[in-house]
């Protein structure tokens, strides 16, 4: 049960990245912090907390399956239509990006009450464990993405993007690989900006949880989960528009350069993702109940 929602979001948000919005990809990297049941990865939960969380998880999964997955299927249909009609352009990509953000915002609002209640239940030791786990997480991200010369960061970023694109459209041509490298170069120190922003948000969350008995705790957590943009660092905020535009420009340039085989592979991957959603047992059960 725990893997269903994460699998759905991973599939959908990975595809959103291919559709041209690296910011959506970055947002997905933060989902581990806005989905409350993943806190189990950051601290030891007692039996009562785990039982409570399992019950809430079942409720969230049922809600997600019956109300959100149908929207993902429609989103995939629109994406498929863009590819089939050669309409992978800036206007269409921005429209799909807005829809993707709305989907993430809807999930954030849905899980906020559970997150608030769970975080309030933590004891001081668990809060300390969470803070230490965040620090360890940040250290790993520093080592993986920042503690290296900028030219290597750019090269590695291009390789990661190329690998993701290979999954969806197949091997890139030399011209396409050059365009990916141009995209990565244009982002410069974006790795550092992203990690600093992530660390800033984690620090705000830990500070709020340490004051979890305060009368405004619910409101603080709700804002942190639902209004994340208001807590961006100034540097990250200043770079946001450029990063988004660079990603959209990359995809709009790559598609005209794509071969018939690449476009066919992309359409097949979209169909495969759609089938993965359709085959979810929870969705089948929901449809069956609606027909009764």
C-alpha positions as CSV (number, residue, x, y, z in Angstrom):
1,X,0.0,0.0,0.0
2,X,2.7,2.5,0.9
3,X,4.3,2.2,-2.5
4,X,1.2,3.0,-4.6
5,X,1.1,6.7,-4.2
6,X,4.9,7.1,-4.4
7,X,4.9,4.9,-7.6
8,X,2.1,7.0,-9.1
9,X,3.7,10.3,-8.3
10,X,7.1,9.1,-9.5
11,X,5.7,8.0,-12.9
12,X,3.7,11.1,-13.4
13,X,6.3,13.6,-12.2
14,X,9.1,11.9,-14.2
15,X,7.0,12.4,-17.3
16,X,6.4,16.0,-16.3
17,X,10.1,16.5,-16.3
18,X,10.3,15.1,-19.9
19,X,7.5,17.4,-20.8
20,X,9.8,20.3,-20.1
21,X,9.7,21.4,-16.5
22,X,12.7,20.8,-14.4
23,X,11.1,22.7,-11.5
24,X,8.5,20.0,-11.3
25,X,11.3,17.5,-11.1
26,X,12.8,19.5,-8.3
27,X,9.4,19.7,-6.6
28,X,9.2,15.9,-6.6
29,X,12.5,15.8,-4.8
30,X,10.7,17.6,-2.0
31,X,7.7,15.3,-1.9
32,X,9.5,13.1,0.6
33,X,9.1,16.0,3.0
34,X,5.5,16.9,2.3
35,X,4.1,13.3,2.4
36,X,3.9,12.6,6.1
37,X,4.3,8.8,6.0
38,X,7.8,9.2,4.7
39,X,8.9,10.5,8.1
40,X,9.3,6.9,9.0
41,X,12.5,7.1,6.9
42,X,13.8,9.9,9.1
43,X,13.0,8.7,12.6
44,X,12.0,5.7,14.6
45,X,8.2,5.7,15.1
46,X,6.6,3.8,18.0
47,X,3.9,1.2,17.5
48,X,1.0,3.6,18.2
49,X,2.4,6.1,15.7
50,X,2.8,3.5,13.0
51,X,-0.7,2.1,13.5
52,X,-2.1,5.6,13.4
53,X,-0.1,6.4,10.3
54,X,-1.2,3.2,8.5
55,X,-4.8,4.1,9.0
56,X,-4.3,7.6,7.7
57,X,-2.3,6.2,4.8
58,X,-5.1,4.0,3.7
59,X,-7.5,7.0,3.7
60,X,-5.0,9.1,1.7
61,X,-4.4,6.3,-0.8
62,X,-8.2,5.8,-1.3
63,X,-8.6,9.6,-1.8
64,X,-5.7,9.7,-4.2
65,X,-6.8,6.8,-6.3
66,X,-10.4,7.9,-6.7
67,X,-9.9,11.6,-7.1
68,X,-6.4,12.2,-8.5
69,X,-5.4,9.3,-10.8
70,X,-8.3,10.0,-13.2
71,X,-6.8,13.5,-13.5
72,X,-3.4,12.1,-14.3
73,X,-4.9,10.0,-17.0
74,X,-6.5,13.1,-18.6
75,X,-3.1,14.9,-18.3
76,X,-1.4,12.0,-20.1
77,X,-4.0,12.2,-22.8
78,X,-3.2,15.9,-23.3
79,X,0.5,15.2,-23.4
80,X,-0.1,12.4,-25.9
81,X,-2.1,14.8,-28.1
82,X,0.7,17.3,-28.0
83,X,3.2,14.8,-29.3
84,X,0.9,13.4,-32.0
85,X,0.0,16.8,-33.4
86,X,3.5,18.3,-33.1
87,X,2.3,20.8,-30.5
88,X,5.1,20.4,-28.1
89,X,5.6,24.1,-27.8
90,X,6.1,26.7,-25.1
91,X,2.5,27.5,-24.7
92,X,1.4,23.9,-24.3
93,X,4.3,23.0,-22.0
94,X,3.5,25.9,-19.7
95,X,-0.1,24.7,-19.6
96,X,0.9,21.2,-18.6
97,X,3.3,22.7,-16.0
98,X,0.6,24.7,-14.4
99,X,-1.6,21.6,-14.2
100,X,1.3,19.6,-12.7
101,X,1.8,22.2,-10.0
102,X,-1.9,22.2,-9.2
103,X,-1.8,18.4,-8.8
104,X,1.0,18.7,-6.3
105,X,-0.7,21.5,-4.5
106,X,-3.8,19.4,-4.1
107,X,-1.9,16.6,-2.6
108,X,-0.2,19.0,-0.2
109,X,-3.5,20.4,1.0
110,X,-4.9,16.9,1.4
111,X,-2.1,15.6,3.6
112,X,-1.6,18.7,5.7
113,X,-3.9,17.7,8.6
114,X,-2.2,14.3,8.9
115,X,1.2,15.9,8.7
116,X,0.3,18.4,11.5
117,X,-1.1,15.7,13.7
118,X,1.8,13.4,13.2
119,X,4.4,16.1,13.8
120,X,2.7,17.2,17.0
121,X,2.9,13.6,18.3
122,X,6.7,13.5,18.1
123,X,8.7,13.5,21.2
124,X,12.0,15.5,21.7
125,X,14.1,12.5,20.8
126,X,12.2,11.9,17.5
127,X,12.6,15.6,16.7
128,X,16.3,15.4,17.3
129,X,16.5,12.2,15.1
130,X,14.6,14.1,12.3
131,X,17.0,17.0,12.5
132,X,20.0,14.7,12.4
133,X,18.6,12.8,9.5
134,X,18.0,16.0,7.6
135,X,21.6,17.0,8.2
136,X,22.8,13.6,6.9
137,X,20.5,14.0,3.9
138,X,22.0,17.4,3.2
139,X,25.5,16.1,3.5
140,X,24.9,13.5,0.9
141,X,23.3,16.0,-1.4
142,X,26.3,18.3,-0.9
143,X,28.7,15.5,-1.8
144,X,26.7,14.3,-4.8
145,X,25.8,17.7,-6.4
146,X,28.0,20.5,-5.1
147,X,31.4,19.3,-3.7
148,X,33.0,19.2,-7.1
149,X,34.2,21.7,-9.7
150,X,31.5,23.6,-11.6
151,X,32.5,22.1,-14.9
152,X,31.9,18.6,-13.5
153,X,28.6,19.7,-12.0
154,X,27.5,20.8,-15.4
155,X,28.7,17.6,-17.1
156,X,27.0,15.4,-14.5
157,X,23.8,17.4,-14.8
158,X,23.8,17.0,-18.5
159,X,24.4,13.2,-18.1
160,X,21.5,12.9,-15.7
161,X,19.2,14.7,-18.1
162,X,20.4,12.6,-21.0
163,X,19.8,9.5,-19.1
164,X,16.2,10.5,-18.2
165,X,15.6,11.5,-21.8
166,X,17.0,8.2,-23.1
167,X,14.4,6.4,-21.0
168,X,11.6,8.2,-22.8
169,X,12.8,8.9,-26.4
170,X,15.8,6.5,-26.8
171,X,19.4,7.4,-27.5
172,X,20.0,11.0,-28.3
173,X,21.7,12.2,-31.5
174,X,25.0,14.2,-31.3
175,X,23.0,17.4,-32.0
176,X,20.5,16.6,-29.2
177,X,23.4,15.8,-26.8
178,X,25.0,19.2,-27.6
179,X,21.7,20.9,-26.9
180,X,21.4,19.2,-23.5
181,X,25.0,20.3,-22.6
182,X,24.0,23.9,-23.6
183,X,21.0,23.6,-21.2
184,X,23.1,22.3,-18.4
185,X,25.8,25.0,-18.9
186,X,23.1,27.7,-18.8
187,X,22.1,26.7,-15.3
188,X,25.5,27.4,-13.8
189,X,25.4,27.1,-10.0
190,X,21.8,25.9,-9.9
191,X,22.8,22.8,-7.9
192,X,24.0,25.0,-5.0
193,X,20.9,27.2,-5.2
194,X,18.6,24.2,-5.0
195,X,20.5,22.6,-2.1
196,X,20.6,25.8,-0.1
197,X,16.9,26.3,-0.6
198,X,16.2,22.8,0.5
199,X,18.3,23.2,3.6
200,X,16.5,26.5,4.4
201,X,13.1,24.9,4.2
202,X,14.2,21.9,6.3
203,X,15.5,24.3,9.0
204,X,12.2,26.1,9.1
205,X,10.4,22.9,9.5
206,X,12.6,21.7,12.3
207,X,12.2,25.0,14.1
208,X,8.4,24.8,13.8
209,X,8.3,21.2,15.1
210,X,10.4,22.1,18.1
211,X,7.6,24.5,19.0
212,X,4.9,22.0,18.2
213,X,2.9,23.0,21.3
214,X,2.6,26.6,20.2
215,X,-1.0,27.7,19.4
216,X,0.0,28.7,15.8
217,X,1.7,25.4,15.0
218,X,-1.0,24.2,12.7
219,X,-0.8,27.4,10.6
220,X,3.0,27.3,10.4
221,X,3.0,23.7,9.1
222,X,0.2,24.4,6.7
223,X,2.2,27.3,5.2
224,X,5.4,25.3,5.0
225,X,3.6,22.5,3.1
226,X,1.2,24.5,1.0
227,X,3.0,27.8,0.3
228,X,6.5,26.6,-0.2
229,X,7.4,29.3,-2.6
230,X,7.0,32.0,0.1
231,X,9.9,30.4,1.9
232,X,12.3,30.2,-1.1
233,X,15.7,31.8,-0.6
234,X,16.2,35.1,-2.5
235,X,18.8,33.5,-4.7
236,X,16.6,30.5,-5.6
237,X,13.7,32.8,-6.3
238,X,15.8,35.0,-8.6
239,X,16.9,31.9,-10.6
240,X,13.6,30.2,-10.8
241,X,12.2,31.8,-13.9
242,X,15.5,31.3,-15.8
243,X,15.6,27.6,-14.8
244,X,12.0,27.0,-15.9
245,X,12.5,28.8,-19.2
246,X,15.7,26.9,-19.9
247,X,13.9,23.6,-19.4
248,X,11.0,24.5,-21.6
249,X,13.4,25.8,-24.3
250,X,15.3,22.6,-24.1
251,X,12.3,20.4,-24.8
252,X,10.9,22.7,-27.5
253,X,14.3,22.5,-29.3
254,X,14.7,18.7,-28.9
255,X,11.4,17.7,-30.3
256,X,11.9,19.1,-33.8
257,X,15.3,17.4,-33.7
258,X,13.7,14.1,-32.8
259,X,13.5,11.2,-35.2
260,X,10.3,9.3,-36.0
261,X,11.6,6.4,-33.9
262,X,12.2,8.7,-30.9
263,X,8.7,10.2,-31.2
264,X,7.2,6.7,-31.4
265,X,9.1,5.6,-28.4
266,X,7.8,8.6,-26.5
267,X,4.3,7.8,-27.4
268,X,4.7,4.2,-26.3
269,X,6.2,5.3,-23.0
270,X,3.2,7.6,-22.4
271,X,0.9,4.7,-23.2
272,X,2.8,2.4,-20.9
273,X,2.5,5.0,-18.0
274,X,-1.2,5.3,-18.7
275,X,-1.6,1.6,-18.6
276,X,0.3,1.4,-15.3
277,X,-2.2,3.8,-13.8
278,X,-5.2,2.1,-15.3
279,X,-4.0,-1.3,-13.9
280,X,-3.8,-0.1,-10.3
281,X,-6.0,-2.3,-8.3
282,X,-7.3,0.6,-6.3
283,X,-8.5,2.3,-9.4
284,X,-10.2,-0.8,-10.7
285,X,-11.9,-1.2,-7.4
286,X,-13.1,2.4,-7.4
287,X,-14.5,2.0,-10.9
288,X,-16.2,-1.2,-9.9
289,X,-17.9,0.4,-6.9
290,X,-19.1,3.3,-9.1
291,X,-20.8,0.9,-11.5
292,X,-22.7,-0.9,-8.7
